[in-house]
Amino acid sequence: MKKFMVFLMISLVLTGCSKVGKLANFTVISQSEIEKSVSIKEVEFDTDKINSLYSGFNEEDLEDGLYLFNTDGNTRYVLFNSKGVKYSNISFTIQDNVLKITYDSEVDEGLEMRSFFSISKKNENDFDTIILENNGKQDHFNINFL
């Protein structure tokens, strides 16, 4: 009975650990730091690696707009998916525990592009809210993948 309890405890600990910090290793294009504990990386968009985070993810279902991908840990991913829209002047700031993503957009028929960002915070309380501002006006994510 004692051996069974030890086995059960070890199984529970290992199962719990396997769900924490689920991340994919994306190729980094550029990197910056806002505040001392939040890093922003522009990374290559890789459907296979996104599928490792979100099974059943279908690239074909993505429309023009912004998508937020949450992970089990302190990392989030933001995708600017363009189908006929040019996104520019993308910037990230933090104030009062709010991460603000500002950008400009304009119609550009025929343009298809993606900008994919990894946002990592060292502490749970570095920011608890994300707001978007497009061309000076409040905006929203198309989909928030949990």
N, C-alpha and C positions, 0 to 999 in steps of 0.2 A: 504494500500500500504506500509506503514511504517513497519507493522508487517511482511509482506512478505519479504521485504528487509532484516530485521533482521534475519528471518528464513533462507534466502538464504546465508547470510554471515556466520552464524553458521554452516550450512551444508557444505559450502566450506572449512571452517577451519577444521572441523572434518574429512572430506574426505582427505584433505592434510595430516593431522597428522597420519592417519591410514596407510599411505604408507611409512612413515619415520621410519628407524630403525627396519625393519622387521628382526627378529632374531628367532632362535629356541634355546631352552634350552637343549643343549647337556650335557651329563654326562662327567665331566672333569677327565682325567686320570692323567695328569701332567701339570704343569704350570711353565712358566718362563717369564722374562721380558727382552727385548732388548731395549736399549735406555730407557728413563724414561717414555715414553708415548706409547710404543707398547708392547702388551702382546701376548705371544704365548701359546696356550693351546692345548695339545693333548687330543682329546675328542673321545668318543665312536661313531662309525659310526652307524647311525640310519636312515634307509630308510624312515620311516614315518616322521621323523622330517625334512629330506631333502625335502620330498614331500611338507611339509608346506611352504618351501621357493621356490621350483621350481615344480609347478604342472606338472605332466606327467613324472617326473624323473623315469627312468627305470634302476634298478640295473643290470639287465641282459645285458644291452647294453654296460656296462663298459668293456673296454679292459685293458690290462696291461698298466700302465703309470700314469701320473700325471694329475689331474683335478683341475681347479680353479673355485670356486663358489663365485660370487660377491653378495652382498646384497645392499639394499638401503642406508645403513648407512656406518659406518667406519669399518665394519667387513667383512673379507673374509675367505673362507675355502679352504684348500688345501688337496686333497686326493691323497695318494700314494696307488694305486690299483695294487696289485701284483698277477699275474697269471703265476707262473714259474720264477719270478725274486725276488731276495732278495735285499731289500733296507736297507742300514745301514748308520751310521754316518751322520744322518740328522741334519743340523744346519742352523740357521737363523742369518743374520747380516744386519745392515743398514749402508750405507755410501753414502753421497751425495744424499739423498732422494731416494735411490735405496735399496729395500729389496732384498737381495741375499739369495737364498735357495741352499745350497750345500748338496750333498749326493753321496753315492757310490751305484752301483748296479752290480749284477752278476746273471747269469742264475742259477736257482735252480729248476729244473724240479719237478713238483708236489706241489711246495709251493704255497699256496694261503694265502695272508694276506692283511690287510688294516691298514694304519696309516692315521688318519684324524686330521687335525690341524685347529684351529680357530686362526686367526690373527686379533687382534683388535688394532686400533690406536685411540688415544684420539683426535688428531687434523688432519684435512683433509690433511695438508701438511707434515705429518711425513714421508711419502714416496709416490711417485707417479708412481713408476715402480717396477715390480718384474722380476728378472732374475733367471734362473735356471742353476746350474752347476753340471753335473753328471760325476763322475770319472774324474774331472778336465777339462771337455769340456762343452761348452754351450749346453743347452738342451731347450725344449719347453713343454708347456702343451698340452695334447691331445685335451682337450676341455676347453673352457672358458665359464661357465654358467653365463649368465647375469641376 
